[in-house]
Amino acid sequence: MLNKNSVGVGLAIGSVLPALSWVVFEYVLHGDTLIMDKPAVPYLIAIGLNLVLLRYCFKNKLDNTAKGIMMFTFAFTLVVFLFKIHNR
């Protein structure tokens, strides 16, 4: 059984919103929205929502889960930053 307060669960939870954001903006909307003039905005919104999850986990004493969410959020932020710089 998976422990509710583990880094692995945090990594899994932290990956949901960025993945959902990527699917919605790449495959569902196909760049048809005004927000696509700023291509990093959908990912920054997902990062902000991950920070809300992070706060929730810390308030409910789920420290290891929060660490997993934080690790994924920082890694995702770095990847988005590198890809946006590389595409310039």
TIVO-2410 file (N, C-alpha, C; in nm, 3 decimals):
# residues 88
REC num residu      c1      c2      c3 atome chaine
REC   1      M   0.084  -0.119   0.000     N      A
REC   1      M   0.000   0.000   0.000    CA      A
REC   1      M   0.088   0.125   0.000     C      A
REC   2      L   0.049   0.222  -0.079     N      A
REC   2      L   0.125   0.346  -0.091    CA      A
REC   2      L   0.103   0.434   0.030     C      A
REC   3      N   0.213   0.481   0.086     N      A
REC   3      N   0.205   0.572   0.199    CA      A
REC   3      N   0.158   0.709   0.151     C      A
REC   4      K   0.059   0.764   0.217     N      A
REC   4      K   0.003   0.893   0.177    CA      A
REC   4      K   0.104   1.007   0.191     C      A
REC   5      N   0.196   0.994   0.285     N      A
REC   5      N   0.295   1.097   0.308    CA      A
REC   5      N   0.432   1.049   0.262     C      A
REC   6      S   0.451   1.046   0.130     N      A
REC   6      S   0.580   1.002   0.076    CA      A
REC   6      S   0.619   1.092  -0.041     C      A
REC   7      V   0.747   1.093  -0.068     N      A
REC   7      V   0.800   1.177  -0.177    CA      A
REC   7      V   0.745   1.129  -0.311     C      A
REC   8      G   0.732   0.999  -0.329     N      A
REC   8      G   0.680   0.944  -0.455    CA      A
REC   8      G   0.538   0.991  -0.484     C      A
REC   9      V   0.455   0.993  -0.381     N      A
REC   9      V   0.319   1.043  -0.398    CA      A
REC   9      V   0.322   1.191  -0.433     C      A
REC  10      G   0.412   1.265  -0.369     N      A
REC  10      G   0.426   1.408  -0.399    CA      A
REC  10      G   0.470   1.431  -0.543     C      A
REC  11      L   0.563   1.350  -0.591     N      A
REC  11      L   0.606   1.363  -0.731    CA      A
REC  11      L   0.491   1.334  -0.826     C      A
REC  12      A   0.411   1.233  -0.794     N      A
REC  12      A   0.296   1.199  -0.879    CA      A
REC  12      A   0.192   1.310  -0.877     C      A
REC  13      I   0.161   1.362  -0.759     N      A
REC  13      I   0.062   1.469  -0.747    CA      A
REC  13      I   0.113   1.595  -0.816     C      A
REC  14      G   0.241   1.624  -0.797     N      A
REC  14      G   0.300   1.744  -0.858    CA      A
REC  14      G   0.303   1.740  -1.009     C      A
REC  15      S   0.300   1.623  -1.067     N      A
REC  15      S   0.306   1.612  -1.213    CA      A
REC  15      S   0.169   1.625  -1.279     C      A
REC  16      V   0.062   1.615  -1.203     N      A
REC  16      V  -0.073   1.613  -1.261    CA      A
REC  16      V  -0.108   1.747  -1.327     C      A
REC  17      L  -0.095   1.858  -1.256     N      A
REC  17      L  -0.136   1.987  -1.311    CA      A
REC  17      L  -0.050   2.032  -1.430     C      A
REC  18      P   0.083   2.020  -1.425     N      A
REC  18      P   0.160   2.054  -1.545    CA      A
REC  18      P   0.127   1.966  -1.665     C      A
REC  19      A   0.105   1.837  -1.642     N      A
REC  19      A   0.069   1.748  -1.752    CA      A
REC  19      A  -0.067   1.784  -1.810     C      A
REC  20      L  -0.161   1.813  -1.722     N      A
REC  20      L  -0.294   1.854  -1.766    CA      A
REC  20      L  -0.287   1.985  -1.844     C      A
REC  21      S  -0.209   2.078  -1.796     N      A
REC  21      S  -0.191   2.206  -1.865    CA      A
REC  21      S  -0.131   2.185  -2.005     C      A
REC  22      W  -0.031   2.098  -2.014     N      A
REC  22      W   0.033   2.071  -2.142    CA      A
REC  22      W  -0.067   2.009  -2.240     C      A
REC  23      V  -0.145   1.911  -2.195     N      A
REC  23      V  -0.243   1.845  -2.282    CA      A
REC  23      V  -0.348   1.946  -2.329     C      A
REC  24      V  -0.400   2.027  -2.239     N      A
REC  24      V  -0.505   2.123  -2.275    CA      A
REC  24      V  -0.454   2.224  -2.376     C      A
REC  25      F  -0.337   2.282  -2.352     N      A
REC  25      F  -0.292   2.388  -2.440    CA      A
REC  25      F  -0.225   2.340  -2.568     C      A
REC  26      E  -0.173   2.218  -2.570     N      A
REC  26      E  -0.111   2.167  -2.692    CA      A
REC  26      E  -0.209   2.094  -2.783     C      A
REC  27      Y  -0.298   2.015  -2.724     N      A
REC  27      Y  -0.384   1.930  -2.806    CA      A
REC  27      Y  -0.530   1.973  -2.813     C      A
REC  28      V  -0.580   2.035  -2.709     N      A
REC  28      V  -0.720   2.075  -2.709    CA      A
REC  28      V  -0.738   2.212  -2.774     C      A
REC  29      L  -0.658   2.310  -2.731     N      A
REC  29      L  -0.677   2.447  -2.780    CA      A
REC  29      L  -0.596   2.478  -2.906     C      A
REC  30      H  -0.493   2.403  -2.934     N      A
REC  30      H  -0.412   2.420  -3.056    CA      A
REC  30      H  -0.364   2.563  -3.079     C      A
REC  31      G  -0.339   2.637  -2.975     N      A
REC  31      G  -0.287   2.772  -2.991    CA      A
REC  31      G  -0.390   2.873  -3.037     C      A
REC  32      D  -0.519   2.843  -3.023     N      A
REC  32      D  -0.624   2.932  -3.071    CA      A
REC  32      D  -0.662   3.041  -2.971     C      A
REC  33      T  -0.601   3.043  -2.856     N      A
REC  33      T  -0.643   3.138  -2.754    CA      A
REC  33      T  -0.547   3.255  -2.745     C      A
REC  34      L  -0.594   3.360  -2.686     N      A
REC  34      L  -0.514   3.481  -2.669    CA      A
REC  34      L  -0.393   3.456  -2.581     C      A
REC  35      I  -0.404   3.365  -2.487     N      A
REC  35      I  -0.295   3.337  -2.393    CA      A
REC  35      I  -0.175   3.276  -2.464     C      A
REC  36      M  -0.194   3.221  -2.583     N      A
REC  36      M  -0.084   3.158  -2.653    CA      A
REC  36      M   0.014   3.259  -2.712     C      A
REC  37      D  -0.018   3.389  -2.704     N      A
REC  37      D   0.080   3.489  -2.741    CA      A
REC  37      D   0.198   3.486  -2.644     C      A
REC  38      K   0.173   3.439  -2.525     N      A
REC  38      K   0.275   3.420  -2.422    CA      A
REC  38      K   0.281   3.270  -2.394     C      A
REC  39      P   0.363   3.194  -2.464     N      A
REC  39      P   0.355   3.048  -2.457    CA      A
REC  39      P   0.391   2.987  -2.322     C      A
REC  40      A   0.457   3.059  -2.233     N      A
REC  40      A   0.491   3.001  -2.103    CA      A
REC  40      A   0.382   3.020  -1.998     C      A
REC  41      V   0.283   3.103  -2.026     N      A
REC  41      V   0.179   3.134  -1.927    CA      A
REC  41      V   0.102   3.011  -1.880     C      A
REC  42      P   0.059   2.919  -1.965     N      A
REC  42      P  -0.014   2.801  -1.914    CA      A
REC  42      P   0.070   2.720  -1.815     C      A
REC  43      Y   0.198   2.710  -1.839     N      A
REC  43      Y   0.284   2.635  -1.751    CA      A
REC  43      Y   0.308   2.710  -1.620     C      A
REC  44      L   0.316   2.840  -1.627     N      A
REC  44      L   0.332   2.919  -1.506    CA      A
REC  44      L   0.206   2.911  -1.419     C      A
REC  45      I   0.090   2.903  -1.481     N      A
REC  45      I  -0.034   2.884  -1.406    CA      A
REC  45      I  -0.031   2.748  -1.336     C      A
REC  46      A   0.014   2.644  -1.405     N      A
REC  46      A   0.024   2.511  -1.343    CA      A
REC  46      A   0.123   2.512  -1.227     C      A
REC  47      I   0.232   2.585  -1.241     N      A
REC  47      I   0.330   2.595  -1.132    CA      A
REC  47      I   0.267   2.666  -1.013     C      A
REC  48      G   0.192   2.772  -1.037     N      A
REC  48      G   0.124   2.842  -0.929    CA      A
REC  48      G   0.024   2.753  -0.857     C      A
REC  49      L  -0.048   2.671  -0.932     N      A
REC  49      L  -0.142   2.577  -0.869    CA      A
REC  49      L  -0.068   2.470  -0.788     C      A
REC  50      N   0.049   2.429  -0.836     N      A
REC  50      N   0.130   2.336  -0.758    CA      A
REC  50      N   0.173   2.398  -0.626     C      A
REC  51      L   0.199   2.527  -0.627     N      A
REC  51      L   0.237   2.593  -0.503    CA      A
REC  51      L   0.121   2.598  -0.404     C      A
REC  52      V  -0.002   2.607  -0.455     N      A
REC  52      V  -0.119   2.598  -0.367    CA      A
REC  52      V  -0.127   2.459  -0.305     C      A
REC  53      L  -0.104   2.354  -0.385     N      A
REC  53      L  -0.100   2.217  -0.332    CA      A
REC  53      L   0.011   2.202  -0.228     C      A
REC  54      L   0.123   2.264  -0.254     N      A
REC  54      L   0.236   2.259  -0.162    CA      A
REC  54      L   0.198   2.318  -0.027     C      A
REC  55      R   0.133   2.431  -0.028     N      A
REC  55      R   0.090   2.494   0.096    CA      A
REC  55      R  -0.011   2.405   0.170     C      A
REC  56      Y  -0.104   2.346   0.097     N      A
REC  56      Y  -0.201   2.256   0.158    CA      A
REC  56      Y  -0.131   2.139   0.229     C      A
REC  57      C  -0.033   2.081   0.163     N      A
REC  57      C   0.038   1.967   0.222    CA      A
REC  57      C   0.116   2.007   0.346     C      A
REC  58      F   0.181   2.122   0.342     N      A
REC  58      F   0.255   2.166   0.461    CA      A
REC  58      F   0.162   2.196   0.577     C      A
REC  59      K   0.045   2.254   0.549     N      A
REC  59      K  -0.050   2.285   0.657    CA      A
REC  59      K  -0.107   2.158   0.719     C      A
REC  60      N  -0.118   2.051   0.642     N      A
REC  60      N  -0.174   1.925   0.691    CA      A
REC  60      N  -0.067   1.825   0.733     C      A
REC  61      K   0.053   1.874   0.756     N      A
REC  61      K   0.165   1.792   0.807    CA      A
REC  61      K   0.203   1.676   0.715     C      A
REC  62      L   0.188   1.697   0.586     N      A
REC  62      L   0.231   1.598   0.487    CA      A
REC  62      L   0.364   1.645   0.427     C      A
REC  63      D   0.466   1.650   0.512     N      A
REC  63      D   0.594   1.710   0.473    CA      A
REC  63      D   0.662   1.637   0.358     C      A
REC  64      N   0.662   1.505   0.360     N      A
REC  64      N   0.729   1.431   0.252    CA      A
REC  64      N   0.655   1.447   0.119     C      A
REC  65      T   0.524   1.449   0.123     N      A
REC  65      T   0.446   1.474   0.001    CA      A
REC  65      T   0.476   1.613  -0.052     C      A
REC  66      A   0.483   1.711   0.037     N      A
REC  66      A   0.515   1.848  -0.004    CA      A
REC  66      A   0.654   1.855  -0.065     C      A
REC  67      K   0.748   1.780  -0.012     N      A
REC  67      K   0.884   1.779  -0.069    CA      A
REC  67      K   0.881   1.724  -0.211     C      A
REC  68      G   0.803   1.620  -0.235     N      A
REC  68      G   0.791   1.564  -0.370    CA      A
REC  68      G   0.729   1.663  -0.467     C      A
REC  69      I   0.625   1.733  -0.422     N      A
REC  69      I   0.561   1.835  -0.506    CA      A
REC  69      I   0.661   1.946  -0.536     C      A
REC  70      M   0.736   1.987  -0.433     N      A
REC  70      M   0.834   2.093  -0.451    CA      A
REC  70      M   0.944   2.053  -0.550     C      A
REC  71      M   0.993   1.929  -0.537     N      A
REC  71      M   1.097   1.882  -0.629    CA      A
REC  71      M   1.047   1.882  -0.773     C      A
REC  72      F   0.926   1.831  -0.794     N      A
REC  72      F   0.873   1.827  -0.930    CA      A
REC  72      F   0.850   1.969  -0.983     C      A
REC  73      T   0.799   2.058  -0.899     N      A
REC  73      T   0.771   2.195  -0.943    CA      A
REC  73      T   0.900   2.266  -0.982     C      A
REC  74      F   1.006   2.252  -0.903     N      A
REC  74      F   1.132   2.314  -0.938    CA      A
REC  74      F   1.191   2.256  -1.066     C      A
REC  75      A   1.184   2.124  -1.080     N      A
REC  75      A   1.235   2.060  -1.202    CA      A
REC  75      A   1.155   2.105  -1.324     C      A
REC  76      F   1.024   2.110  -1.310     N      A
REC  76      F   0.937   2.153  -1.420    CA      A
REC  76      F   0.964   2.299  -1.457     C      A
REC  77      T   0.983   2.384  -1.356     N      A
REC  77      T   1.014   2.524  -1.381    CA      A
REC  77      T   1.145   2.537  -1.458     C      A
REC  78      L   1.244   2.460  -1.420     N      A
REC  78      L   1.373   2.463  -1.488    CA      A
REC  78      L   1.359   2.417  -1.633     C      A
REC  79      V   1.283   2.311  -1.656     N      A
REC  79      V   1.264   2.261  -1.792    CA      A
REC  79      V   1.191   2.364  -1.879     C      A
REC  80      V   1.085   2.424  -1.826     N      A
REC  80      V   1.011   2.527  -1.901    CA      A
REC  80      V   1.103   2.644  -1.933     C      A
REC  81      F   1.180   2.687  -1.835     N      A
REC  81      F   1.273   2.798  -1.855    CA      A
REC  81      F   1.376   2.765  -1.963     C      A
REC  82      L   1.435   2.647  -1.956     N      A
REC  82      L   1.536   2.609  -2.054    CA      A
REC  82      L   1.479   2.597  -2.195     C      A
REC  83      F   1.360   2.540  -2.208     N      A
REC  83      F   1.299   2.528  -2.340    CA      A
REC  83      F   1.260   2.663  -2.397     C      A
REC  84      K   1.211   2.754  -2.312     N      A
REC  84      K   1.171   2.886  -2.361    CA      A
REC  84      K   1.293   2.968  -2.399     C      A
REC  85      I   1.404   2.954  -2.327     N      A
REC  85      I   1.528   3.024  -2.363    CA      A
REC  85      I   1.587   2.964  -2.490     C      A
REC  86      H   1.582   2.831  -2.501     N      A
REC  86      H   1.638   2.761  -2.617    CA      A
REC  86      H   1.563   2.795  -2.746     C      A
REC  87      N   1.433   2.816  -2.737     N      A
REC  87      N   1.351   2.844  -2.855    CA      A
REC  87      N   1.364   2.987  -2.905     C      A
REC  88      R   1.428   3.071  -2.831     N      A
REC  88      R   1.443   3.211  -2.875    CA      A
REC  88      R   1.537   3.221  -2.987     C      A
***
